Amino acid sequence: MKDTFKDISGIVVDLIITVILAIMALNIIGAVLVSSAMGAEQPLTQEEEVVAITLMGEARGEGEIGLYAVGCVIQKRAQERELTLSQVCLQNKINKNGVRVWQFSCWNDKPYIETMKRLLKANTKQAKYSKRLARAMCAGGMLTQTFTGNANHYHANYVTPYWSKRFKPTKRIGNHIFYKLP
């Protein structure tokens, strides 16, 4: 009788352990399924993050059309200069005053870049679109270059860069004026 009771109690303990492990496994599987269903996204690669920050920093107030237009310019420059997208976004030089100046002006202001990083994490509407666009671009998705008239440069309509006087704009989109420089 003692042996039978010992066998039954061993089976019960094994059964309880099996049930607990099954519940834990179901919780893990359920969490994965729920996060997938809720649209949980993978973290951005470094390349994607640089592109998304540039998009946000340059055109977050311009809506999806403006973000797409800036994406076109980034992609066009990458093709023309045979650089990666993030290399284009981070191109810079030292000016005559010894100050490092980036091609995309948003990178000139470190606190502003930190704000863009926080906005990307906050997942605003513009951030979601910027991340999707950056992912697509970094995965090799080609943007429609005719959207900006094959532009490789642009500026805000409230500034007049020295180079803009010599070229005819290809498009005006939102608050940006686009150009195709040789």
KOLZA-217551 format. One line per 5 residues: number of its first residue (from 1); their letters; for each residue x, y, z of N, C-alpha, C. Coordinates in steps of 0.2 Angstrom, whole numbers, m for minus. Example, Ala and Ser with C-alpha at 12.3 -4.5 7.8 and 13.67 -1.06 7.14 Angstrom:
BEGIN
1) AS) 66/m28/39/62/m22/39/66/m16/39 ~ 64/m11/35/68/m5/36/64/0/39
***
This chain:
BEGIN
1) MKDTF) 4/m6/0/0/0/0/4/6/0 ~ 10/6/4/14/12/4/17/13/m3 ~ 19/8/m6/22/9/m13/17/12/m18 ~ 11/10/m17/6/12/m22/5/20/m20 ~ 4/21/m14/3/28/m12/9/33/m15
6) KDISG) 15/30/m14/21/33/m16/21/34/m24 ~ 19/29/m27/18/30/m35/13/35/m37 ~ 7/35/m33/2/39/m35/4/47/m33 ~ 8/48/m28/10/54/m26/15/57/m31 ~ 20/52/m34/25/54/m39/21/56/m45
11) IVVDL) 16/52/m47/12/54/m53/9/61/m52 ~ 6/62/m47/3/68/m45/8/74/m46 ~ 14/73/m43/19/79/m43/21/80/m50 ~ 22/74/m54/24/75/m61/19/78/m65 ~ 12/77/m64/7/80/m67/6/87/m66
16) IITVI) 7/89/m59/7/96/m57/13/100/m61 ~ 19/97/m61/25/100/m64/23/101/m72 ~ 20/96/m75/19/96/m82/14/102/m83 ~ 9/102/m79/3/107/m80/6/114/m79 ~ 11/115/m75/14/122/m74/18/124/m80
21) LAIMA) 22/119/m82/26/120/m88/22/122/m94 ~ 17/118/m95/12/119/m100/9/126/m100 ~ 7/128/m94/4/135/m93/10/140/m95 ~ 16/139/m93/21/144/m94/22/144/m102 ~ 22/139/m105/24/138/m112/18/142/m116
26) LNIIG) 12/141/m114/6/144/m117/6/152/m116 ~ 8/154/m110/9/161/m109/14/164/m113 ~ 20/161/m114/25/164/m119/23/164/m126 ~ 20/158/m128/17/158/m135/11/163/m136 ~ 7/164/m131/2/169/m131/5/176/m132
31) AVLVS) 10/178/m128/13/184/m128/16/186/m135 ~ 19/181/m138/22/182/m144/16/183/m149 ~ 11/179/m149/5/180/m154/2/187/m153 ~ 1/189/m147/m3/195/m146/2/201/m148 ~ 8/200/m146/12/206/m149/13/206/m156
36) SAMGA) 13/201/m160/13/201/m167/6/204/m169 ~ 1/202/m166/m6/204/m168/m7/211/m167 ~ m4/214/m162/m4/221/m160/1/225/m164 ~ 5/222/m169/9/226/m173/16/227/m170 ~ 18/224/m165/24/225/m162/30/224/m167
41) EQPLT) 34/229/m167/39/229/m172/46/228/m170 ~ 50/225/m175/57/224/m173/60/231/m172 ~ 66/231/m168/69/237/m168/73/239/m174 ~ 74/245/m175/77/247/m181/84/246/m181 ~ 87/244/m187/94/243/m188/97/250/m187
46) QEEEV) 104/250/m187/107/257/m186/106/261/m193 ~ 107/258/m198/105/261/m205/98/264/m205 ~ 93/260/m203/86/262/m203/85/268/m199 ~ 88/267/m193/87/273/m188/90/279/m190 ~ 96/279/m193/99/285/m196/94/288/m201
51) VAITL) 92/284/m206/87/286/m211/81/289/m208 ~ 78/286/m204/72/288/m200/73/294/m197 ~ 78/295/m193/80/301/m190/80/307/m195 ~ 84/306/m200/85/311/m205/78/313/m208 ~ 74/308/m210/67/310/m212/63/314/m207
56) MGEAR) 63/312/m201/59/315/m196/62/322/m195 ~ 69/323/m195/72/329/m193/71/334/m199 ~ 71/332/m205/70/336/m211/63/338/m212 ~ 58/333/m211/52/334/m214/46/332/m210 ~ 47/331/m203/41/328/m199/35/332/m199
61) GEGEI) 36/339/m200/30/343/m201/27/343/m208 ~ 29/340/m212/27/340/m219/22/334/m221 ~ 21/330/m217/16/324/m218/20/319/m222 ~ 16/314/m224/19/308/m228/22/311/m234 ~ 19/315/m238/22/318/m244/28/321/m243
66) GLYAV) 29/325/m238/36/328/m237/41/323/m235 ~ 39/318/m231/44/313/m229/46/309/m234 ~ 41/307/m239/43/303/m245/48/307/m249 ~ 46/314/m250/51/318/m255/58/318/m252 ~ 59/319/m246/65/319/m243/69/312/m244
71) GCVIQ) 65/307/m243/67/300/m244/70/299/m251 ~ 66/302/m256/68/302/m263/75/305/m264 ~ 76/311/m261/83/314/m261/88/310/m258 ~ 87/307/m252/92/303/m249/94/297/m254 ~ 89/294/m256/90/288/m261/94/291/m267
76) KRAQE) 92/296/m270/95/299/m276/102/300/m275 ~ 104/303/m269/111/305/m268/115/298/m267 ~ 112/293/m264/115/287/m262/117/284/m269 ~ 112/284/m274/113/281/m280/119/285/m284 ~ 119/291/m284/123/295/m288/130/295/m285
81) RELTL) 131/295/m278/137/295/m275/140/288/m273 ~ 136/283/m275/138/276/m273/140/275/m266 ~ 135/278/m261/136/277/m254/129/274/m251 ~ 130/272/m245/124/269/m242/119/275/m240 ~ 113/273/m238/109/278/m236/111/282/m230
86) SQVCL) 113/278/m225/116/282/m219/122/286/m220 ~ 126/284/m225/132/288/m226/130/294/m229 ~ 125/294/m234/122/300/m237/119/305/m231 ~ 116/302/m227/112/306/m221/118/309/m217 ~ 123/306/m216/128/308/m211/134/312/m214
91) QNKIN) 134/313/m221/139/316/m224/140/323/m221 ~ 146/325/m220/148/331/m217/155/334/m219 ~ 156/340/m218/163/343/m219/164/348/m214 ~ 171/350/m214/173/355/m210/173/362/m214 ~ 169/367/m211/168/373/m215/175/377/m214
96) KNGVR) 175/383/m217/181/387/m217/182/390/m210 ~ 177/390/m205/178/392/m198/180/386/m194 ~ 181/380/m197/183/374/m193/177/371/m189 ~ 171/372/m192/165/369/m189/162/364/m193 ~ 161/358/m190/158/352/m194/151/354/m196
101) VWQFS) 149/353/m203/143/355/m205/140/349/m209 ~ 134/346/m207/131/341/m211/127/343/m217 ~ 127/338/m222/123/339/m228/116/340/m226 ~ 113/336/m221/106/337/m219/106/341/m212 ~ 104/347/m213/105/352/m207/102/349/m200
106) CWNDK) 97/345/m200/95/342/m194/101/339/m190 ~ 106/336/m193/111/333/m189/116/338/m186 ~ 115/345/m188/119/350/m185/118/352/m178 ~ 112/349/m175/109/351/m169/108/345/m165 ~ 113/343/m160/113/337/m157/106/336/m152
111) PYIET) 104/341/m148/98/341/m144/92/339/m149 ~ 92/342/m155/86/341/m159/86/334/m162 ~ 92/331/m163/93/324/m165/90/319/m159 ~ 92/321/m153/89/317/m147/82/318/m147 ~ 79/323/m148/72/324/m148/69/320/m154
116) MKRLL) 72/319/m160/69/315/m165/70/308/m163 ~ 75/306/m159/75/299/m157/70/297/m152 ~ 68/302/m148/63/301/m143/56/301/m147 ~ 55/305/m152/49/305/m156/48/298/m159 ~ 54/295/m162/53/289/m165/51/283/m160
121) KANTK) 54/284/m154/52/279/m149/44/280/m147 ~ 42/286/m147/35/288/m145/30/285/m150 ~ 33/284/m156/28/281/m161/23/285/m163 ~ 25/292/m164/20/296/m167/18/294/m174 ~ 13/297/m177/11/295/m184/16/296/m189
126) QAKYS) 20/302/m188/26/303/m193/31/298/m191 ~ 32/296/m185/38/292/m184/36/285/m187 ~ 30/283/m186/28/276/m189/29/276/m197 ~ 27/282/m200/28/282/m207/36/282/m209 ~ 40/286/m205/47/287/m206/50/280/m205
131) KRLAR) 48/276/m200/51/270/m199/50/265/m205 ~ 43/265/m207/41/261/m212/45/263/m219 ~ 46/269/m220/49/271/m226/56/270/m226 ~ 60/271/m220/67/270/m219/68/262/m220 ~ 64/258/m217/64/251/m218/64/249/m225
136) AMCAG) 59/251/m229/58/250/m236/64/252/m240 ~ 67/258/m239/72/260/m242/79/256/m241 ~ 80/255/m235/86/251/m233/85/243/m235 ~ 79/241/m237/78/234/m239/79/234/m247 ~ 80/240/m250/81/241/m257/75/243/m261
141) GMLTQ) 70/245/m257/64/247/m261/65/254/m264 ~ 64/254/m270/65/260/m274/59/265/m274 ~ 61/271/m272/56/277/m272/55/280/m279 ~ 49/283/m280/48/285/m287/51/292/m288 ~ 57/292/m291/61/298/m291/58/304/m295
146) TFTGN) 53/302/m300/50/308/m303/45/312/m298 ~ 44/309/m292/40/313/m288/43/320/m286 ~ 50/320/m286/53/326/m284/57/329/m290 ~ 55/326/m296/59/328/m302/66/326/m302 ~ 67/320/m300/74/317/m299/79/322/m295
151) ANHYH) 76/325/m290/80/330/m286/85/326/m282 ~ 91/330/m281/96/327/m277/98/333/m272 ~ 94/338/m272/95/344/m267/88/347/m266 ~ 87/350/m260/81/354/m258/83/359/m253 ~ 79/363/m252/79/368/m246/72/370/m244
156) ANYVT) 72/372/m238/66/375/m235/64/382/m239 ~ 58/383/m240/56/389/m244/58/396/m240 ~ 60/395/m234/61/401/m230/69/403/m230 ~ 73/399/m234/80/401/m234/82/401/m242 ~ 87/404/m243/90/404/m250/97/402/m250
161) PYWSK) 99/396/m251/106/394/m251/109/397/m257 ~ 116/398/m257/120/401/m262/119/397/m269 ~ 118/391/m268/118/387/m274/111/387/m278 ~ 106/389/m274/99/388/m277/98/394/m283 ~ 102/399/m283/101/404/m287/103/402/m295
166) RFKPT) 107/397/m295/110/395/m302/105/390/m305 ~ 101/387/m301/97/381/m304/89/382/m303 ~ 86/379/m308/79/380/m308/76/374/m304 ~ 71/376/m300/68/370/m296/64/365/m300 ~ 64/359/m298/61/354/m301/54/353/m298
171) KRIGN) 53/354/m292/46/353/m289/46/358/m282 ~ 40/359/m280/39/362/m274/34/358/m270 ~ 36/355/m265/32/350/m261/32/353/m254 ~ 26/355/m251/25/358/m245/30/364/m244 ~ 34/364/m239/38/370/m238/45/369/m240
176) HIFYK) 46/364/m245/52/362/m248/53/364/m255 ~ 58/366/m258/59/367/m265/65/362/m267 ~ 64/358/m272/68/353/m274/72/355/m281 ~ 78/352/m281/82/354/m287/86/348/m289 ~ 88/348/m296/92/342/m299/99/346/m300
181) LP) 104/345/m296/110/348/m298/114/343/m301 ~ 119/346/m306/123/341/m310/128/337/m305
***
